């Protein structure tokens, strides 16, 4: 489970005491009316799909309707800002993104909310790594050969990404910083156009979701370099991690992750109950299996664990963004 991965972050930030205490059911009578989950992403996206599964399971558990309200845009910022203005009574939940809760504060001059002060963490929902591929026109078979090729042909290769601060963008920038290579980034307005242009050979390097890239890898239209998770994932046991290349890439890890939050001011006993119930749903075998089939890691765990991981991610990407002088357009 993903909470095993974030437990070290919790300890590192001196939150071990909070992490060690399991969320206890409380808030007798909650919920006694429908609950809304604002999803800071579009329909049919990964965060939308897992949120709809959670809504179904929580509705059965709570004997109340749990409805999804999609609010996509600006990498999750639009939906997150909407949730920040909701009544803090436990009846509006938020599923938000790494971009809106950790990266945005470093790449934007001003966010319309404070990711820490305006929200209370509830629990991690899920995390998903990217696959790292190159176009078959690049004469390499593995990551070691690719790094050698790039150093021999500086600034020749280009990578695509669907926007500043997205995990495909951050993955490529982290690779550049850890290996001291140069690549030119090409931004796209949509992930679909980004993928189409990669397959057409308009650029050479791409980090993207496994569900999108696997069919093209099998068809020989993309050459697989590795996966951005710190460890191999159950759904793709034969795919090496980027970190396995060794050398300067030890410790390389990038996840797209989605956490559940509530507006600041929500009563603590309600937060604990929601966290415990969502964690229980995520631990159900069919939910865990569904997440792993996507190549992801299932979440769960305490509010303190999510808060600690969020703080760790915020610092990690702040350091990279500052060093690379990255700013949103």
HURA-V271717 format. One record per pair of residues at least 6 apart in sequence whose ideal C-beta (glycine too) atoms are under 8 Angstrom apart, sorted by the first residue. I is the first residue (numbers start at 1). J is the second residue. Records with the same first field share a line. If there is no record, write none. Layout:
# HURA-V271717
I = J / J
This chain:
# HURA-V271717
1 = 282 / 283 / 288 / 297 / 298 / 299 / 300 / 301
2 = 124 / 126 / 127 / 257 / 297 / 298 / 299 / 300 / 301
3 = 124 / 279 / 299 / 300 / 301 / 302 / 305
5 = 127 / 230 / 297
6 = 124 / 301 / 305 / 306 / 308 / 309 / 312
7 = 19 / 301 / 305
9 = 305 / 308 / 309 / 311 / 312
10 = 16 / 18 / 19 / 304 / 305 / 308 / 309
11 = 19
12 = 308 / 312
13 = 308 / 311 / 312
15 = 304 / 305 / 307 / 308
18 = 302 / 303 / 304
19 = 301 / 302 / 304 / 305 / 308
21 = 302
22 = 276 / 302
23 = 272 / 273 / 275 / 276 / 279 / 302 / 303
24 = 272 / 276
25 = 272 / 273 / 276 / 277
26 = 269 / 270 / 272 / 273
27 = 90 / 267 / 269 / 270 / 272 / 273
30 = 90 / 270 / 273
31 = 62 / 64 / 90 / 91
32 = 64
33 = 64 / 91
34 = 64 / 65 / 66 / 67 / 91
35 = 58 / 62 / 64 / 65 / 66 / 67 / 90 / 91 / 92 / 93
36 = 66 / 67 / 69 / 91 / 92 / 93
37 = 51 / 54 / 55 / 66 / 67 / 68 / 69 / 93 / 94 / 95
38 = 69 / 71 / 79 / 82 / 83 / 86 / 92 / 93 / 94 / 95
39 = 47 / 48 / 51 / 68 / 69 / 70 / 71 / 79 / 95
40 = 47 / 71 / 72 / 76 / 77 / 78 / 79 / 80 / 83 / 94 / 95 / 96 / 97 / 100
41 = 47 / 48 / 70 / 72 / 76 / 79 / 95 / 97 / 258
42 = 48 / 70 / 72
43 = 70
45 = 72
46 = 126 / 128 / 209 / 256 / 258 / 294 / 296
47 = 95 / 97 / 125 / 258
48 = 68 / 70
50 = 95 / 125 / 126 / 258 / 290 / 291
51 = 68 / 95 / 125
52 = 68
53 = 287 / 290
54 = 66 / 125 / 278 / 281 / 282 / 287
55 = 66 / 67 / 68
56 = 66
57 = 281 / 284 / 287
58 = 66 / 277 / 278 / 281
59 = 65 / 66
61 = 277 / 280 / 281
62 = 277
70 = 79
71 = 78 / 79 / 82 / 83
72 = 78 / 79
73 = 79
74 = 100
75 = 97 / 99 / 100 / 103 / 104 / 163 / 165 / 166
76 = 96 / 97 / 99 / 100 / 101 / 104
77 = 99 / 100 / 104 / 108 / 111 / 112
79 = 94 / 96 / 100
80 = 94 / 96 / 97 / 100 / 101 / 113 / 115
81 = 111 / 112 / 113
83 = 92 / 93 / 94 / 96 / 119 / 261 / 263
84 = 112 / 113 / 118 / 119 / 263
85 = 263
86 = 92 / 263
87 = 263
88 = 262 / 263 / 264 / 265 / 266
89 = 266 / 267 / 270
90 = 262 / 266 / 267 / 270 / 271 / 274
92 = 262 / 263
93 = 122 / 260 / 261 / 262 / 274
94 = 119 / 260 / 261 / 262 / 263
95 = 125 / 258 / 259 / 260 / 261
96 = 258 / 259 / 261
97 = 256 / 257 / 258
98 = 167 / 255 / 256 / 257 / 258 / 313
99 = 165 / 166
100 = 115
101 = 115 / 119 / 259 / 261 / 310 / 314
102 = 115 / 310 / 313 / 314 / 317
103 = 165 / 170 / 313 / 314 / 317 / 321
104 = 111 / 115 / 165
105 = 111 / 115 / 314 / 318
106 = 314 / 317 / 318 / 321 / 322 / 326
107 = 164 / 165 / 321 / 326 / 327 / 328
108 = 327 / 328
109 = 327
113 = 119
115 = 310 / 314
116 = 310 / 311
117 = 264
118 = 263 / 264
119 = 261 / 262 / 263 / 264
120 = 261 / 262 / 263 / 264 / 266 / 271 / 303
121 = 259 / 260 / 261 / 303 / 304 / 306 / 307 / 310
122 = 259 / 260 / 261 / 262 / 271 / 274 / 275 / 278 / 303 / 306
123 = 259 / 260 / 274 / 275 / 278 / 279 / 282 / 299 / 300 / 301 / 302 / 303 / 305 / 306
124 = 257 / 258 / 259 / 260 / 299 / 300 / 301 / 305 / 306 / 309
125 = 257 / 258 / 259 / 260 / 278 / 282 / 299
126 = 257 / 258 / 282 / 291 / 296 / 297 / 298 / 299
127 = 255 / 256 / 257 / 258 / 296 / 297 / 299
128 = 209 / 210 / 255 / 256 / 257 / 294 / 295 / 296 / 297
129 = 210 / 227 / 228 / 229 / 233 / 254 / 255 / 256 / 295 / 296
130 = 167 / 168 / 171 / 207 / 208 / 209 / 210 / 227 / 228 / 254 / 256
131 = 207 / 208 / 209 / 210 / 213 / 214 / 217 / 224 / 226 / 227 / 228 / 239
132 = 143 / 171 / 175 / 205 / 206 / 207 / 224 / 225 / 226 / 227 / 228 / 242
133 = 198 / 205 / 206 / 207 / 208 / 213 / 216 / 217 / 222 / 223 / 224 / 225
134 = 140 / 146 / 157 / 204 / 205 / 206 / 222 / 223 / 225
135 = 198 / 201 / 203 / 204 / 205 / 222 / 223
136 = 220 / 221 / 222 / 223
137 = 201 / 204
138 = 146 / 149 / 157 / 204 / 223
139 = 149
140 = 146 / 148 / 149 / 223
141 = 223
142 = 225 / 245
143 = 225 / 226 / 240 / 242 / 245 / 249
144 = 245
146 = 225
147 = 179 / 181 / 245
149 = 157
150 = 156 / 157 / 181 / 182 / 183
151 = 181
154 = 181 / 182
155 = 182 / 183 / 184
157 = 183 / 184 / 203 / 204 / 205
158 = 183 / 184 / 185 / 186 / 203 / 204 / 205
159 = 168 / 172 / 183 / 184 / 185 / 186 / 203 / 204 / 205 / 206 / 207
160 = 168 / 185 / 186 / 187 / 188 / 194 / 197 / 198 / 202 / 203 / 205 / 206
161 = 168 / 169 / 172 / 185 / 186 / 187 / 188 / 194 / 207
162 = 168 / 169 / 187 / 188 / 189 / 190 / 191 / 194
163 = 169 / 187 / 188 / 189
164 = 187 / 326 / 327 / 328 / 329
165 = 321 / 326 / 328
167 = 207 / 228 / 254 / 255 / 256
168 = 194 / 206 / 207 / 208
169 = 185 / 187
170 = 254 / 317 / 320
171 = 207 / 228 / 254
172 = 183 / 185 / 205 / 207
173 = 185 / 320 / 324 / 326
174 = 252 / 254 / 320
175 = 181 / 183 / 242 / 249 / 252
176 = 182 / 183 / 324
177 = 320 / 323 / 324
178 = 248 / 249 / 252
179 = 248 / 249
180 = 248
183 = 205
186 = 197 / 202 / 203
188 = 194 / 197
191 = 208 / 212
194 = 206 / 208
195 = 206 / 208 / 212
197 = 203
198 = 206 / 222
199 = 216 / 221 / 222
206 = 213 / 222
207 = 228 / 254
209 = 256 / 295
210 = 227 / 235 / 236 / 294 / 295
211 = 294 / 295
213 = 222 / 224
216 = 222
217 = 223 / 224
224 = 239
225 = 242
226 = 239 / 240 / 241 / 242 / 244 / 245
227 = 233 / 236 / 239 / 240 / 241 / 242 / 295
228 = 241 / 242 / 252 / 253 / 254 / 255
229 = 241 / 253 / 255 / 297
230 = 241 / 243 / 251 / 252 / 253
231 = 241
232 = 239 / 240 / 241
233 = 239 / 292 / 295 / 296 / 297
234 = 292
235 = 292 / 293 / 294 / 295
236 = 295
241 = 252
242 = 249 / 252
243 = 249 / 250 / 251 / 252 / 253
255 = 297
257 = 299 / 309 / 313
259 = 299 / 306 / 310
260 = 274 / 275 / 278 / 306
262 = 270 / 271 / 274
271 = 303
272 = 303
275 = 301 / 302 / 303
278 = 300
279 = 299 / 300 / 301
281 = 287
282 = 288 / 291 / 298 / 299 / 300
283 = 298 / 300
287 = 298
288 = 298
291 = 297 / 298
292 = 298
320 = 326
